[in-house]
Every structure is written in structure tokens, then in C-alpha cells.
């Protein structure tokens, strides 16, 4: 039985992972091809290299 009084616990890491999965699903559903490229996945998941660019992108001038 759940406690009374609204003592809900939120797992912020789990919520962030769920949001990222949703972002991937949306990107996959909008993709024209059969699969997302590794670069597109990095872009959707906001994976950045040390220079602040999306991983796999050409270096900034």
C-alpha cells in the first residue's frame, strides 16, 4: 500500500534516461532511412567532444 500524503520519490537519472529514449524515438520516427546514423544519434543525445562540438562533427575553425 502506498503511503498517504504525497511522499512521491523521483529518480532524476531515470527520468533523464526516459526523456533521452523519447528523443531517440521521435528522431527515429522522423528519419527517412531505416536507421539513424551514429552522428545523428550523438546529436539527439547531445554528445559533445572536448571542443563543444557534437561528437563526429568537423572541427570548428
Jmol script that loads the backbone (N, CA, C; Angstrom):
load data "model"
ATOM      1  N   UNK A   1       0.840  -1.178   0.000  1.00  0.00           N
ATOM      2  CA  UNK A   1       0.000   0.000   0.000  1.00  0.00           C
ATOM      3  C   UNK A   1       0.884   1.240   0.000  1.00  0.00           C
ATOM      4  N   UNK A   2       0.550   2.189  -0.835  1.00  0.00           N
ATOM      5  CA  UNK A   2       1.328   3.419  -0.952  1.00  0.00           C
ATOM      6  C   UNK A   2       1.063   4.323   0.242  1.00  0.00           C
ATOM      7  N   UNK A   3       2.106   5.012   0.714  1.00  0.00           N
ATOM      8  CA  UNK A   3       1.914   5.932   1.835  1.00  0.00           C
ATOM      9  C   UNK A   3       0.998   7.086   1.456  1.00  0.00           C
ATOM     10  N   UNK A   4       0.255   7.560   2.424  1.00  0.00           N
ATOM     11  CA  UNK A   4      -0.659   8.685   2.223  1.00  0.00           C
ATOM     12  C   UNK A   4       0.102   9.974   2.498  1.00  0.00           C
ATOM     13  N   UNK A   5      -0.173  11.008   1.725  1.00  0.00           N
ATOM     14  CA  UNK A   5       0.449  12.299   1.996  1.00  0.00           C
ATOM     15  C   UNK A   5       1.356  12.783   0.897  1.00  0.00           C
ATOM     16  N   UNK A   6       1.372  12.108  -0.238  1.00  0.00           N
ATOM     17  CA  UNK A   6       2.143  12.595  -1.375  1.00  0.00           C
ATOM     18  C   UNK A   6       3.634  12.528  -1.199  1.00  0.00           C
ATOM     19  N   UNK A   7       4.157  11.458  -0.678  1.00  0.00           N
ATOM     20  CA  UNK A   7       5.602  11.317  -0.497  1.00  0.00           C
ATOM     21  C   UNK A   7       6.223  10.620  -1.706  1.00  0.00           C
ATOM     22  N   UNK A   8       5.954  11.128  -2.897  1.00  0.00           N
ATOM     23  CA  UNK A   8       6.489  10.543  -4.124  1.00  0.00           C
ATOM     24  C   UNK A   8       7.990  10.787  -4.205  1.00  0.00           C
ATOM     25  N   UNK A   9       8.711   9.793  -4.653  1.00  0.00           N
ATOM     26  CA  UNK A   9      10.155   9.893  -4.826  1.00  0.00           C
ATOM     27  C   UNK A   9      10.429   9.921  -6.322  1.00  0.00           C
ATOM     28  N   UNK A  10      11.281  10.840  -6.745  1.00  0.00           N
ATOM     29  CA  UNK A  10      11.623  10.935  -8.158  1.00  0.00           C
ATOM     30  C   UNK A  10      13.081  10.548  -8.357  1.00  0.00           C
ATOM     31  N   UNK A  11      13.319   9.688  -9.301  1.00  0.00           N
ATOM     32  CA  UNK A  11      14.671   9.314  -9.679  1.00  0.00           C
ATOM     33  C   UNK A  11      15.042  10.164 -10.889  1.00  0.00           C
ATOM     34  N   UNK A  12      15.816  11.209 -10.663  1.00  0.00           N
ATOM     35  CA  UNK A  12      16.112  12.173 -11.715  1.00  0.00           C
ATOM     36  C   UNK A  12      16.939  11.554 -12.845  1.00  0.00           C
ATOM     37  N   UNK A  13      17.800  10.605 -12.519  1.00  0.00           N
ATOM     38  CA  UNK A  13      18.587   9.939 -13.557  1.00  0.00           C
ATOM     39  C   UNK A  13      17.662   9.110 -14.451  1.00  0.00           C
ATOM     40  N   UNK A  14      16.746   8.373 -13.849  1.00  0.00           N
ATOM     41  CA  UNK A  14      15.800   7.566 -14.628  1.00  0.00           C
ATOM     42  C   UNK A  14      14.921   8.454 -15.490  1.00  0.00           C
ATOM     43  N   UNK A  15      14.475   9.577 -14.960  1.00  0.00           N
ATOM     44  CA  UNK A  15      13.642  10.492 -15.738  1.00  0.00           C
ATOM     45  C   UNK A  15      14.423  11.069 -16.926  1.00  0.00           C
ATOM     46  N   UNK A  16      15.700  11.385 -16.734  1.00  0.00           N
ATOM     47  CA  UNK A  16      16.529  11.897 -17.826  1.00  0.00           C
ATOM     48  C   UNK A  16      16.724  10.827 -18.898  1.00  0.00           C
ATOM     49  N   UNK A  17      16.936   9.577 -18.477  1.00  0.00           N
ATOM     50  CA  UNK A  17      17.095   8.485 -19.437  1.00  0.00           C
ATOM     51  C   UNK A  17      15.812   8.262 -20.235  1.00  0.00           C
ATOM     52  N   UNK A  18      14.682   8.354 -19.579  1.00  0.00           N
ATOM     53  CA  UNK A  18      13.399   8.201 -20.269  1.00  0.00           C
ATOM     54  C   UNK A  18      13.218   9.314 -21.293  1.00  0.00           C
ATOM     55  N   UNK A  19      13.596  10.532 -20.933  1.00  0.00           N
ATOM     56  CA  UNK A  19      13.485  11.661 -21.869  1.00  0.00           C
ATOM     57  C   UNK A  19      14.381  11.445 -23.084  1.00  0.00           C
ATOM     58  N   UNK A  20      15.620  10.968 -22.862  1.00  0.00           N
ATOM     59  CA  UNK A  20      16.528  10.716 -23.975  1.00  0.00           C
ATOM     60  C   UNK A  20      16.000   9.608 -24.878  1.00  0.00           C
ATOM     61  N   UNK A  21      15.422   8.574 -24.287  1.00  0.00           N
ATOM     62  CA  UNK A  21      14.818   7.498 -25.096  1.00  0.00           C
ATOM     63  C   UNK A  21      13.685   8.055 -25.944  1.00  0.00           C
ATOM     64  N   UNK A  22      12.878   8.908 -25.367  1.00  0.00           N
ATOM     65  CA  UNK A  22      11.797   9.544 -26.122  1.00  0.00           C
ATOM     66  C   UNK A  22      12.329  10.381 -27.270  1.00  0.00           C
ATOM     67  N   UNK A  23      13.426  11.111 -27.019  1.00  0.00           N
ATOM     68  CA  UNK A  23      14.044  11.914 -28.081  1.00  0.00           C
ATOM     69  C   UNK A  23      14.533  11.027 -29.218  1.00  0.00           C
ATOM     70  N   UNK A  24      15.116   9.865 -28.873  1.00  0.00           N
ATOM     71  CA  UNK A  24      15.568   8.935 -29.908  1.00  0.00           C
ATOM     72  C   UNK A  24      14.404   8.366 -30.706  1.00  0.00           C
ATOM     73  N   UNK A  25      13.324   8.046 -30.032  1.00  0.00           N
ATOM     74  CA  UNK A  25      12.142   7.507 -30.707  1.00  0.00           C
ATOM     75  C   UNK A  25      11.580   8.536 -31.685  1.00  0.00           C
ATOM     76  N   UNK A  26      11.502   9.796 -31.255  1.00  0.00           N
ATOM     77  CA  UNK A  26      10.997  10.860 -32.127  1.00  0.00           C
ATOM     78  C   UNK A  26      11.911  11.028 -33.331  1.00  0.00           C
ATOM     79  N   UNK A  27      13.231  11.033 -33.099  1.00  0.00           N
ATOM     80  CA  UNK A  27      14.179  11.189 -34.209  1.00  0.00           C
ATOM     81  C   UNK A  27      14.080  10.001 -35.169  1.00  0.00           C
ATOM     82  N   UNK A  28      13.944   8.806 -34.638  1.00  0.00           N
ATOM     83  CA  UNK A  28      13.850   7.612 -35.485  1.00  0.00           C
ATOM     84  C   UNK A  28      12.572   7.632 -36.314  1.00  0.00           C
ATOM     85  N   UNK A  29      11.495   8.098 -35.731  1.00  0.00           N
ATOM     86  CA  UNK A  29      10.234   8.122 -36.463  1.00  0.00           C
ATOM     87  C   UNK A  29      10.246   9.172 -37.568  1.00  0.00           C
ATOM     88  N   UNK A  30      11.080  10.199 -37.428  1.00  0.00           N
ATOM     89  CA  UNK A  30      11.173  11.250 -38.435  1.00  0.00           C
ATOM     90  C   UNK A  30      12.238  10.963 -39.489  1.00  0.00           C
ATOM     91  N   UNK A  31      13.064   9.935 -39.245  1.00  0.00           N
ATOM     92  CA  UNK A  31      14.151   9.624 -40.173  1.00  0.00           C
ATOM     93  C   UNK A  31      13.616   9.020 -41.461  1.00  0.00           C
ATOM     94  N   UNK A  32      14.280   9.321 -42.548  1.00  0.00           N
ATOM     95  CA  UNK A  32      13.867   8.786 -43.846  1.00  0.00           C
ATOM     96  C   UNK A  32      14.403   7.380 -44.061  1.00  0.00           C
ATOM     97  N   UNK A  33      15.549   7.091 -43.536  1.00  0.00           N
ATOM     98  CA  UNK A  33      16.168   5.782 -43.746  1.00  0.00           C
ATOM     99  C   UNK A  33      15.677   4.759 -42.742  1.00  0.00           C
ATOM    100  N   UNK A  34      16.302   3.603 -42.817  1.00  0.00           N
ATOM    101  CA  UNK A  34      15.919   2.510 -41.931  1.00  0.00           C
ATOM    102  C   UNK A  34      16.504   2.691 -40.527  1.00  0.00           C
ATOM    103  N   UNK A  35      17.647   3.362 -40.454  1.00  0.00           N
ATOM    104  CA  UNK A  35      18.335   3.540 -39.168  1.00  0.00           C
ATOM    105  C   UNK A  35      18.849   4.969 -39.032  1.00  0.00           C
ATOM    106  N   UNK A  36      19.090   5.361 -37.790  1.00  0.00           N
ATOM    107  CA  UNK A  36      19.750   6.643 -37.538  1.00  0.00           C
ATOM    108  C   UNK A  36      21.250   6.436 -37.639  1.00  0.00           C
ATOM    109  N   UNK A  37      21.938   7.418 -38.203  1.00  0.00           N
ATOM    110  CA  UNK A  37      23.404   7.338 -38.246  1.00  0.00           C
ATOM    111  C   UNK A  37      23.950   7.577 -36.839  1.00  0.00           C
ATOM    112  N   UNK A  38      25.185   7.146 -36.632  1.00  0.00           N
ATOM    113  CA  UNK A  38      25.827   7.367 -35.332  1.00  0.00           C
ATOM    114  C   UNK A  38      25.920   8.860 -35.024  1.00  0.00           C
ATOM    115  N   UNK A  39      26.206   9.657 -36.060  1.00  0.00           N
ATOM    116  CA  UNK A  39      26.288  11.110 -35.856  1.00  0.00           C
ATOM    117  C   UNK A  39      24.941  11.697 -35.440  1.00  0.00           C
ATOM    118  N   UNK A  40      23.863  11.210 -36.052  1.00  0.00           N
ATOM    119  CA  UNK A  40      22.522  11.705 -35.699  1.00  0.00           C
ATOM    120  C   UNK A  40      22.165  11.301 -34.273  1.00  0.00           C
ATOM    121  N   UNK A  41      22.527  10.091 -33.879  1.00  0.00           N
ATOM    122  CA  UNK A  41      22.267   9.640 -32.510  1.00  0.00           C
ATOM    123  C   UNK A  41      23.015  10.532 -31.524  1.00  0.00           C
ATOM    124  N   UNK A  42      24.294  10.821 -31.825  1.00  0.00           N
ATOM    125  CA  UNK A  42      25.075  11.714 -30.956  1.00  0.00           C
ATOM    126  C   UNK A  42      24.425  13.083 -30.855  1.00  0.00           C
ATOM    127  N   UNK A  43      23.915  13.572 -31.981  1.00  0.00           N
ATOM    128  CA  UNK A  43      23.254  14.879 -31.987  1.00  0.00           C
ATOM    129  C   UNK A  43      21.998  14.862 -31.121  1.00  0.00           C
ATOM    130  N   UNK A  44      21.187  13.825 -31.265  1.00  0.00           N
ATOM    131  CA  UNK A  44      19.943  13.723 -30.494  1.00  0.00           C
ATOM    132  C   UNK A  44      20.245  13.595 -28.999  1.00  0.00           C
ATOM    133  N   UNK A  45      21.272  12.807 -28.669  1.00  0.00           N
ATOM    134  CA  UNK A  45      21.621  12.591 -27.260  1.00  0.00           C
ATOM    135  C   UNK A  45      22.503  13.696 -26.695  1.00  0.00           C
ATOM    136  N   UNK A  46      22.812  14.684 -27.542  1.00  0.00           N
ATOM    137  CA  UNK A  46      23.633  15.813 -27.128  1.00  0.00           C
ATOM    138  C   UNK A  46      24.996  15.369 -26.588  1.00  0.00           C
ATOM    139  N   UNK A  47      25.662  14.493 -27.374  1.00  0.00           N
ATOM    140  CA  UNK A  47      27.003  14.025 -27.031  1.00  0.00           C
ATOM    141  C   UNK A  47      27.991  15.007 -27.643  1.00  0.00           C
ATOM    142  N   UNK A  48      28.809  15.625 -26.816  1.00  0.00           N
ATOM    143  CA  UNK A  48      29.750  16.630 -27.290  1.00  0.00           C
ATOM    144  C   UNK A  48      31.176  16.195 -27.017  1.00  0.00           C
ATOM    145  N   UNK A  49      32.101  16.623 -27.903  1.00  0.00           N
ATOM    146  CA  UNK A  49      33.511  16.345 -27.662  1.00  0.00           C
ATOM    147  C   UNK A  49      34.092  17.463 -26.795  1.00  0.00           C
ATOM    148  N   UNK A  50      35.374  17.438 -26.562  1.00  0.00           N
ATOM    149  CA  UNK A  50      36.010  18.411 -25.689  1.00  0.00           C
ATOM    150  C   UNK A  50      35.968  19.834 -26.195  1.00  0.00           C
ATOM    151  N   UNK A  51      35.746  20.016 -27.509  1.00  0.00           N
ATOM    152  CA  UNK A  51      35.712  21.368 -28.088  1.00  0.00           C
ATOM    153  C   UNK A  51      34.319  21.971 -28.072  1.00  0.00           C
ATOM    154  N   UNK A  52      33.342  21.251 -27.552  1.00  0.00           N
ATOM    155  CA  UNK A  52      31.988  21.759 -27.518  1.00  0.00           C
ATOM    156  C   UNK A  52      31.184  21.461 -28.765  1.00  0.00           C
ATOM    157  N   UNK A  53      31.770  20.692 -29.691  1.00  0.00           N
ATOM    158  CA  UNK A  53      31.060  20.314 -30.915  1.00  0.00           C
ATOM    159  C   UNK A  53      30.410  18.955 -30.706  1.00  0.00           C
ATOM    160  N   UNK A  54      29.373  18.702 -31.487  1.00  0.00           N
ATOM    161  CA  UNK A  54      28.749  17.385 -31.424  1.00  0.00           C
ATOM    162  C   UNK A  54      29.786  16.377 -31.869  1.00  0.00           C
ATOM    163  N   UNK A  55      29.928  15.284 -31.139  1.00  0.00           N
ATOM    164  CA  UNK A  55      30.907  14.255 -31.476  1.00  0.00           C
ATOM    165  C   UNK A  55      30.718  13.819 -32.923  1.00  0.00           C
ATOM    166  N   UNK A  56      31.833  13.725 -33.662  1.00  0.00           N
ATOM    167  CA  UNK A  56      31.774  13.310 -35.051  1.00  0.00           C
ATOM    168  C   UNK A  56      31.706  14.457 -36.042  1.00  0.00           C
ATOM    169  N   UNK A  57      31.417  15.671 -35.572  1.00  0.00           N
ATOM    170  CA  UNK A  57      31.361  16.831 -36.467  1.00  0.00           C
ATOM    171  C   UNK A  57      32.763  17.258 -36.850  1.00  0.00           C
ATOM    172  N   UNK A  58      32.840  18.013 -37.931  1.00  0.00           N
ATOM    173  CA  UNK A  58      34.109  18.597 -38.342  1.00  0.00           C
ATOM    174  C   UNK A  58      34.554  19.611 -37.280  1.00  0.00           C
ATOM    175  N   UNK A  59      35.839  19.733 -37.043  1.00  0.00           N
ATOM    176  CA  UNK A  59      36.323  20.716 -36.058  1.00  0.00           C
ATOM    177  C   UNK A  59      35.948  22.130 -36.458  1.00  0.00           C
ATOM    178  N   UNK A  60      35.745  22.959 -35.468  1.00  0.00           N
ATOM    179  CA  UNK A  60      35.412  24.371 -35.718  1.00  0.00           C
ATOM    180  C   UNK A  60      36.666  25.128 -36.113  1.00  0.00           C
ATOM    181  N   UNK A  61      36.525  26.110 -37.035  1.00  0.00           N
ATOM    182  CA  UNK A  61      37.709  26.907 -37.466  1.00  0.00           C
ATOM    183  C   UNK A  61      38.207  27.816 -36.379  1.00  0.00           C
TER     184      UNK A  61
END
end "model"
wireframe off; spacefill off
backbone 0.3
color backbone group
